[in-house]
């Protein structure tokens, strides 16, 4: 790093994602094999500003209502350290958090993707164009490879198999139930419900945009609604208004496709 690099700032952003479908198709050890259709949600973004300097620090510039900064930092700090180590850099990252956490919209992953892209922008200014492998991205979180690639995707396995899907990203409205949702708790309850025969036998997972829009499937809906009744109440209200909501990720956001 050259002395003149200190004080320079490099910005990048990453949008939220939403699920048009989420099918659980198997399990490998503690990991669930998924088959999903995901889309970028451009109206919500996390923004990162990287400033190369000798000290590694994290600053939250702004965040959504109800943001728990201490809890987020305890999660994000080791991820940031791993990212800096991967690139061999040091510096300060300043984050503007626009994607809610615990909503199934990829909130923590968006912040990491924005951070990676801001550091890559800095390194390109030095003439270094980095390749970053999917294995490293996956080590940061199952949503990170897809959100790093961007666009509308079919995401399979544990987030390690990505295929672009043709078509226009649907216009959506997003509604978020109070109380949030824990992915780990949802998957644990799903396993218990499946073993007890409380999960209905589903059709084959959608492979195309057309099939996803027809099914609007999320296999985590039942456990998420059991854990957070506010999700069920929101879904029922939206359906009473003639809307067809689908839960994104492990919730608590519900997505309605605009006509």
N, C-alpha and C positions, 0 to 999 in steps of 0.2 A: 504494500500500500504506500502510495506517495503521500508526503506531507500535505500536498495541496488537496488531497481527497477529503480531508477532515472538514466538516462543516457543509459539504455538499449534501443535497437531499434528493432522493429518488422515490417517486410515488408509483403505486400500482393499486388496482382494485380487483375484487372478485365478487361476482353476484351470488346470491342464494341459489338454491336448486329446489325444485319440487318434484314429487313423484306422481306420474300418471298411473303407475302400477308398482306393486312390490309383492313378489311371490317368493315364498320360502320353499325351496325345492330339495333340500337335503341338509346334512350336517356333517362337518368334519371336526371331530374332537369338540372343542367348545365353540367353534365357528359355524355359523349357518351359511349354507349356500343359497344365494339369492338370484333372482332373475327380475330385473327392474327396468322400467322406462323412466329416465330422468330428464328434466328440462331446466335450463337456466331461468332464474327469476330476476330479471334485470332491475326491477323496481326496488329491490333491497340489495345493498352491497356493503361489504367491509372494505375499508381503505387503509393502506399501509404506507408509511413514509419512513424510508431507511436513511439513516445518517451514519456513515462510516466514522468510527472513533474507537479509541482504545478500550472503552468500557462497554460491556453488554448490558443494556437496560431496556425496559419496556415501559412505555407511557400510553395510557388510555386518554385520548383527546376528547372523545365523545362516545356515547353509547345509548342504546334503546332504554326505554323506561323499565325499571326493575332489574337492571344489570347488576350482578354481584361481582364487583371487580376483584375482590380478594379470591373468591372461588375460581374465577376465570384465570387469574394470574398463576395460581397454583397448578392449573392444568396446562397453561400455555408456556410457562417458563422453560420446562424441560424440552418441549417441542422446539422452541426458539433456539435453545442451546444446540440441539441436534441439527437444525437447519444451518446455523452459523458454522458448525463443525464441518458439515458436508461441503460448504463452499470455502472453508478456510478463511472466514472473515470475522471481524468484530464490529459492533456498532449498536446504535440505538434504533429501536423500532417504535414508531408512534402509530397507534391504531384508532381509527374511527369505526365503531362497531354498529353497523346498521342492520345486521341479520340477527334476529332473536335466537337465543340458545334454548334448547329443550322444546323446539317446535317442529323438528324434523325437516328443517330447511337448510341444514348444513352450516349452522352458525359458526361453530369453532373451526370447521374446515375452511370456510371462506376466509377467515382471518389468516390461516396458515398459507393458503394459496396466494393471497395478496402479499404476504410477507416474502414468500419465495420469489414472486415476480418482481417485487421492488429490489431485492438483492440482485437478481439476475440483471435488472436494468442497470444497476451500478456496475456490475462486472462487465456488461457490454460496453459501458463507457470507457473501460480499460482495455477493450479489445478482446475480451474473453467471452466466448459464446458457449455456455454450458449445456451439455445434455444432462437430463436428470431422469434416472430410471424409475420405473413404476414400483419397484420393490421398496425404494426409499420413500416414495410418496405414500405407499400403502402402510409403511411403518408409522406414519403420522396419523392415519385414520382411514377407515374404509371408504369414506366419501372423497378423500383428497385426490386420488388419481382422476376420477371422473370430473371433479370440479376444476382441476388443473387443465384437463383437456378442453372442457367447455363444450357447449352445444347440446343438442338433443342426442341421447345415447341409450343404447341397451347395455345395462351393466349386469354382469353375471359373476358367479363364483362368490368370492369374498370381497368383491370390488376390483378384482385383478383382470377381468376380461371386459374390454370396452369395444363397442361397435357403434359407429355413427348411424343415426336413423335419418332417412330423408323426410322432408316435410317441413312445414312452418310450425314453429313453437306456438301452441295454443295461447290465446289471451285468457288470463285467469283473474279471479278475485281470491284473496287469501283471508281466511278468518282464523284467529288463534284463540283456542280455549284457554281459560285461566288455569293455572296450576302446573303447566308444563308436562313433560313426559320424560321418563328415563328409558333410554334404549335398552340398557342391561336388564332392567326390571321387566320390560315388555317381552324380551326374548325368553327370559326365565319363565314368565307366566305362559307364554305361547307353548313352550315345551311341556309344561304341566297340563295345559288344556288339551294338547295333542295326544298325550299319553292317556288322558281320561276320556278321549273320544268326543271332546266338546268342540273340536274344530271340524267344520263340514268339509267334505271332499271337494276340492276346487277343480275348475276346468284347467286345461293346459295354460301356462303363462303366455301372455300376449307377446308377440315378437315384433309387431309393427305399431305405428302410431294409430292406425285405424282400429286395430284390435284393442289397444290400451284404452282408447276413448270409449269403446263399447263396454269393456269390462269395468273400468275404474276400480281396480282391485287393490286391496292392501291387506295382506294376511295378518298384519299386526293390529288391525282395527279392534278386534274383539278384546285382546288383552289390554290394549291402551285404554279402551272405554271402561273396562273393569277397574283399572288402576286409577283412572281419572274420570269420574262421571260427568265432568264438565264437557268432555269431548263428545260423549253421547248426547248430552243436552243440546250442544251446538249443532251436531249433525241432524238431530230431530227437528230443530227449529228451521234449519236451512231446507230440509226436505218438505216441511210444511209450507214453505214459500215456493215450492215447485222447483227447487234446485237439486242438482245431483252432485253432492260433495264426495271427494275422495281424500282420505287422510294422507299426508305427506310423511314419508319415513316412518318413524315411530311416534309421530304426533309431537305436539298437540295442534298443529296447523291443519285446517281443512281447506281444500282447494276446490273452487267451483269454476268450471269451464264456461267462458262467456260465449254466447251464440254469435 
